[in-house]
């Protein structure tokens, strides 16, 4: 049996437009004395299961990302920074291409993909993502929906109010058998690619099961200025 190679894939391609008028992407903003992206990468680096932690950055910010890693993370030989793609899924495909060119992409290769701006991911969540991706081929980190979900097809009138007990809010990590993900992605039509919001939808669209991993309410994505204040408060609690 081939050895399982597990790669952390930190998605840092966002520009942070919803954070307001900022001069740098939100993943580079400081929280608790250091950049958000560093808090996130640290959670991967301390986990011994990862062969490599692949950080995908906008081209213009690759050198800056590398400089931050060298400044803040002493054991950084397992971290590599490469260019992301024009979409989230293209960025993930870039990570798989890197694995193919520099390691081995086989039936046992697992990638754990995570938003760079979710710095509060836990060791337990990462471990369960690895376990379920190995066992089932794909998994998604979620928490039960606490608010009623309202569906509107025209963005004006309510179309449906689904049973909240069956609804979940998606987080990350999302983890996959990398070879299967690549094959499924390149089997999609351009029309199918246009409606993708995340990689789990690729598996769902192709009739593949995606296992649920229990997330945490505090595993927040730092998107708006308010989230920065929440993150500071959470780090203060630590």
C-alpha positions in Angstrom: 0.0 0.0 0.0 1.3 3.5 -0.9 2.2 5.9 1.9 -0.4 8.6 2.7 1.0 12.0 2.0 -1.0 14.8 3.7 -0.7 18.4 2.7 -2.0 21.5 4.4 -3.3 24.0 1.8 -3.7 27.5 3.2 -5.8 29.7 0.8 -4.6 33.2 1.1 -5.6 34.5 -2.3 -8.3 36.9 -1.1 -8.1 40.7 -1.6 -10.2 41.6 1.5 -12.5 44.0 -0.3 -15.2 43.6 2.4 -12.9 44.8 5.1 -13.3 48.3 3.7 -10.6 50.7 2.4 -7.5 48.8 3.4 -4.1 48.9 1.7 -3.3 45.2 2.0 -5.3 41.9 2.0 -7.0 41.1 5.2 -4.9 38.0 5.9 -1.9 40.3 6.5 -3.7 42.5 9.1 -2.5 42.2 12.6 -4.5 40.5 15.4 -3.0 39.8 18.8 0.4 41.2 17.8 1.0 39.3 14.5 -0.6 38.8 11.1 -3.8 36.7 10.9 -2.2 34.4 8.3 0.7 33.6 10.7 -1.8 32.5 13.4 -3.4 30.2 10.8 -0.2 28.7 9.4 1.1 28.0 12.9 -1.9 25.7 13.6 -0.8 23.6 10.6 3.0 23.6 11.3 2.6 22.2 14.8 0.7 19.2 13.4 3.2 16.5 12.6 1.0 14.8 10.0 1.6 17.4 7.3 4.3 16.6 4.8 4.2 20.2 3.6 2.1 23.3 4.3 1.4 25.0 1.0 0.4 28.7 1.2 -1.2 30.1 -1.9 -0.9 33.9 -2.2 -1.6 36.6 -4.8 1.5 36.9 -6.9 2.2 40.5 -5.7 2.2 39.3 -2.1 4.3 36.1 -2.3 7.5 37.8 -1.2 5.7 39.6 1.7 4.2 36.2 2.8 7.6 34.5 2.7 9.1 37.4 4.8 6.4 37.1 7.4 6.9 33.3 7.7 10.6 33.7 8.2 10.1 36.5 10.8 7.5 34.7 12.9 7.8 31.0 12.4 11.2 29.4 13.4 10.5 25.9 12.1 9.5 26.9 8.6 11.2 24.3 6.4 7.9 22.5 5.8 6.2 25.7 4.5 6.2 26.7 0.8 4.5 29.8 -0.7 3.2 29.6 -4.3 0.9 31.7 -6.5 -2.8 31.2 -6.2 -5.3 31.1 -9.1 -8.0 33.4 -10.3 -10.7 31.5 -8.4 -10.8 29.5 -5.2 -10.9 26.2 -7.0 -8.1 27.2 -9.4 -6.0 28.0 -6.4 -6.6 24.6 -5.0 -5.7 23.1 -8.4 -2.4 25.0 -8.2 -1.6 23.3 -4.9 -2.3 19.9 -6.5 0.0 20.8 -9.4 2.7 21.7 -6.9 2.3 18.3 -5.2 2.5 16.5 -8.6 5.7 18.4 -9.6 7.5 18.2 -6.3 6.2 15.1 -4.5 3.9 12.3 -5.6 0.2 12.5 -6.4 -1.3 9.1 -5.8 -4.5 7.4 -4.6 -3.5 8.1 -1.0 -2.7 11.9 -1.2 -4.8 14.0 1.1 -5.1 17.8 1.0 -6.6 19.8 4.0 -7.7 23.2 2.5 -8.3 26.1 4.9 -9.0 29.8 4.7 -6.0 31.9 5.8 -8.4 34.2 7.6 -9.7 31.4 10.0 -7.0 31.5 12.6 -8.9 29.7 15.3 -9.0 26.3 13.7 -8.3 23.6 16.4 -6.0 20.6 16.5 -9.2 18.4 16.9 -10.7 19.8 13.7 -7.5 19.3 11.7 -7.2 15.7 13.0 -10.8 14.8 12.1 -10.5 16.3 8.6 -7.4 14.1 8.0 -9.2 11.1 9.4 -12.4 11.5 7.4 -10.7 12.5 4.2 -8.7 9.3 4.4 -11.8 7.3 5.2 -14.4 8.9 2.9 -12.5 10.8 0.3 -13.9 14.2 1.2 -15.2 16.1 4.2 -16.4 19.6 5.1 -16.3 21.4 8.5 -19.7 22.7 9.6 -21.7 23.9 12.5 -25.4 23.5 13.0 -27.4 26.6 11.8 -28.6 28.6 14.8 -30.7 31.1 12.8 -33.7 30.2 10.6 -32.6 30.0 7.0 -34.8 31.8 4.5 -34.6 31.0 0.8 -35.6 33.6 -1.9 -35.2 32.8 -5.5 -35.7 36.4 -6.6 -34.1 38.1 -3.6 -37.4 39.9 -2.8 -39.9 37.3 -1.7 -39.6 34.2 0.5 -39.5 31.0 -1.6 -38.9 28.5 1.2 -38.0 28.2 4.8 -36.1 24.9 5.2 -36.1 22.8 8.4 -33.3 24.4 10.5 -32.4 21.0 12.1 -31.1 19.9 8.6 -29.2 23.1 7.9 -25.5 23.7 8.6 -23.2 26.7 8.2 -20.0 25.8 6.2 -16.6 26.6 7.6 -13.2 25.3 6.7 -11.1 23.1 6.5 -12.5 21.2 3.6 -10.4 18.1 2.9 -10.1 15.7 0.0 -8.4 12.9 -1.8 -6.4 15.2 -4.0 -6.3 12.8 -7.1 -10.1 12.4 -7.0 -10.6 16.1 -6.6 -8.4 16.8 -9.6 -10.2 14.2 -11.8 -13.7 15.5 -10.8 -12.7 19.2 -11.3 -11.4 18.6 -14.8 -14.5 16.6 -15.7 -16.7 19.7 -15.1 -18.0 21.8 -18.0 -17.3 25.6 -18.0 -20.9 26.2 -17.1 -20.6 23.9 -14.0 -17.3 25.6 -13.0 -19.1 29.0 -13.2 -21.6 28.1 -10.4 -19.0 26.6 -8.0 -18.7 28.3 -4.6 -16.3 25.8 -3.1 -14.6 22.5 -3.7 -17.1 20.4 -1.7 -19.7 21.3 -4.3 -17.6 19.6 -7.0 -18.0 16.3 -5.1 -21.7 16.9 -4.5 -22.4 17.8 -8.2 -20.7 14.6 -9.2 -22.8 12.4 -6.8 -19.9 11.8 -4.3 -20.5 11.7 -0.6 -19.1 14.5 1.5 -18.7 13.7 5.2 -19.5 16.3 7.9 -16.9 17.3 10.5 -18.0 19.2 13.6 -16.6 22.7 13.5 -16.6 25.3 16.3 -18.6 28.5 16.7 -15.3 30.4 17.4 -13.7 29.1 14.1 -14.7 32.4 12.5 -13.7 33.8 9.2 -12.3 37.3 9.6 -14.1 39.2 6.8 -15.4 42.5 8.2 -14.0 45.1 10.6 -16.3 43.7 13.3 -14.6 40.3 13.0 -11.2 41.9 13.8 -12.6 43.0 17.2 -14.1 39.6 17.9 -10.7 38.0 17.0 -8.8 40.3 19.3 -11.3 39.4 22.1 -10.8 35.7 21.5 -7.0 36.0 21.5 -7.3 38.0 24.7 -9.2 35.0 26.2 -6.3 32.7 25.2 
